[in-house]
Amino acid sequence: MNRRNAANAYIARFEDVGHCLAHDPDSQDLINAIENRFGVILTNDEAQALRTPAQLIDLILGKVESGEPTGCMSQQAFHLIRRAAQRSFGLPRQSISPNSKLEEIVPRKLRYARWKGFGTNIGAVSWPELKRSRVTFVVLALLAVAVFVFTSAQLAETGLANVLLSLTLAIAFSIGLVWITRPLKRTFPVSCLTVADLVEWIIAENPQVIRHEPKDWTRERVAATVRRLIVEWSNERDFTEHSLFYPTRMIT
């Protein structure tokens, strides 16, 4: 069976599957690309109703022509976080909700670097700072005290000058230790424990990342852009606006 016949054989089955753009993990790549390119939000219900590129084009055109926000700031921030989490950590779209804990989303291994990268993917200028655990903090404090005691004991004479010297050495050691142990920052601050908390942070500290300037979108321009995104997603070129969506491909 050649490729065209195999594709045609899927049509009847596709009518039964129906919800591929809303639920298929591979199809989420296309939805994310659409949202990023046009600055719009496609809800699960809207994606579930899509069957052809023509329907997708008309849906996008209606959103960009309205001149109205595609959702409240909280909704836009949430969708931005969800897309960035998918890119950064390879998580499925459905697994991320406002109540999701950041502790469960951001892997603990190399968390400091990956958390920084997550903020970069979002485009945030201001980003919550991770903290060291209490145990790590206590160990660092004890090491600083130990350095102070050791240097004081090594000095032959006592006096204010020697105490200040020992204190200076201990402070310098502490600063170096704090810088070296930055990767040990793995604990989220109490003000930022869930996705909902991160949404509030973005609205308050980085509102610029969820504001989209209006663009002169015509149907021809929207259609050309959608076609390019579909080709990149499916590696298929032989389709029309009335072809059917199927996971990772198009059915003509």
N, C-alpha and C positions, 0 to 999 in steps of 0.2 A: 504494500500500500504506500503510494507516494505521499509527500508532505501535504499537498492540497487535499487529497482524499481523506487523509487522517484528520486534518483540521475540520473538514466538513462533517466528519463522523462525530465531532464533539458538539455540534450545534444543538441537537436535541437534548443532550445531557446538560448543556449550559443553561437551557431554559429551566431545568430543574434546580441547578446549583444556585443561579441567580445572584447571590450576594457576594461574589468574589472580590469586588473592589472594596467592600466594607470589611471583609473578614480574612481574606487570604493574606498571609504575611508578606509574600512577594509583591502583591499589589499595593501595599502600603508605601513602597518606594515611589510609586507614581503619584500617589496622593500627597506625599511629603514634597515632592518636586513641584507639583502644582501649587501647593500652598506657599512654598518659598518664592516661586517665580512671580505669582500674581499678588501676593500679600493678602490672600483670602483664607477663610477657614471652611473646610468641607466637613460637615458633621457626618457621623456614621449613617444616619438615616438618608442623607443626600447621596452619599457614596453607594449605599445599598440600592438606591433607585436607578443608578446609572447603568445603561446597557451599551451605549454607543458613544464614540467620540463626539458626535453631534450634540447629544444630550449634555455631555461634559462641557462643551464649548458654550452652549446656551446658558448653563448654570453659572459658569465663570463670568460670562458677559453680563448677566443680570447683577452679579455682585459688584463688578468693577464699574458698571454704568450707574449704579444707584447713588454713588457719591457718598454713601453712608458708611460708617465704621462696620467692619465685618464681624463685630462682636465687641463686648465690653473689654476693657483693658485686662481684667482678670482672665477672661477666656482667651484672649490673644496671647497673654503671657504663658498660660498653661500649655497651649498648643506649641508655642516656641520651645518651652522646656521639654515637652514630649518628643519633638523632632530631634532636638539636640541629644537627648538621652538615647534615642534610637541610633544616632550616628556614633555617639561616644562609646556606648556600652553594648550595642547590638541587641537591645531589648525589643520585644514585640510591642506594637502600639497599644494593644489592649491591656497590657500588664501595668500601664502607668496611669494613675488616677490622682486627683488632688490629695487623697488621703495616703498615697504611697509614701513610705518612709525612705528618706534619702539614704539611710543606713543600709537598706535593702537594694537600692538602685545602684549606688556607687560601690564597686568592689573594694574590699578592704586592702587587697594587695595593691601596692603602689597608689594608694588612695590620694595622697597629697598631690602627686603629679596629674593623676587622672581627673581630680576635682578641678585643678587649674585649667586643664584642657577642656573640661565641660563648660566652664565659664567663657573660654575663648570661642568655643563653638556657638554659644549663645550670642556672643558679641558684647558681653557686659564689660563695662569699664570698672565698676565697683563690684566686688564679689565677696561673699561671706568667707571669713578666715577660719579654717579648721583649728582645733585646739589639741593639745597633748592630753593624754589621760592623766588622772591624778597620780597614778603610780609613777609615770614618767616624770611628772613635775617634781614629785618628792625625791626621786633618785637624783635628778639634776641639782636640786637644792642641796642635798647631802654632799654631792661631789664638790660643789662650790665651797661649802663649809669646810670640807676636808682639805681643799687646796689652801684655804686661809689658815687653818691650823698648822698644816705642814710647813708653809712658808714662814709662819711666825716662829715655829720651833727651830728652823734652820738659821735664823738670824742670831748672831752672837750677842747682840745687845737688845735690850728692850727700850721702849720709849715711843712717843707719839709718831716720830718719823718712820719707825719700823712697822708700827701698826698700820699707818697709812700706806706704806709700800705693800704690805701683805694684803691689805684690802684692795688696792689697785690691781694686784696680780690676780686676786680671786675674781674681781669684776671682769677683767679682761678674759679670764678663762671661761667665765659664765657666758659672756657674749659670744665667744667662739663656739662654745658647746651648744648654745641655743641655735646658732646659725647652722651648725653641722647636723643637728638633729631635727631639722625641719621636716624631713620625710616621715618622722614619727607622729606628725600631726594627723590624726585619723578620726578625731571625735568632732561631731557637728555641734555648733553652738546651740544653746537651748532655744534661741530665737529662730532657728532654722533647722527643724527636724523633719519636716514633711515637704512634699511638693507644693502644698498650699502656702506654707511659710515662704518658700522660694518665690512663688508668684508675688506675694506681697513685697518681697525684697526687690524684685525687678521693677514693680510699679513705682516703688518709692525711690530707688537708687538709679535705675537704668530705664526710664520711660522711653528713651530714644530708640531702643531696640524693638519696640512694638508699635512704632508709628510709621505708616507707609505713606509716602507722598502720592497724590493722585497722578495717574498716567493716562495718556490719550489712547485708550484701548478701543480699537474697532473690531468688528467681528472677524475681518480678514486677518488682523494681527493676532488676535486671540487664537484663531484656528491654526495659523502657521506655528505659533509657539506651542500649542497643545500637540500638534503633530510631531514636532521635534522632540518633545519630552516623551511621547509615546514610543518613538523610534529608539530613543536612548534606553528606555525601560524594557522594551520587548525585543529589540534587534530585528524588528519586522518593518518592512517598507511597503509591502504590497497590501495596503488596506485603504478604505475610504472612511468618510465621516459616519457611514451607516454600517460599518463592520461591527462585529460584536466583541466585547471585552471577554477575555478568558485569562486565567492566571498566567502571567508572564508572557502572554502572546495576544495576537488579534486573530479573529476568525472572519474571513471575508465571505 
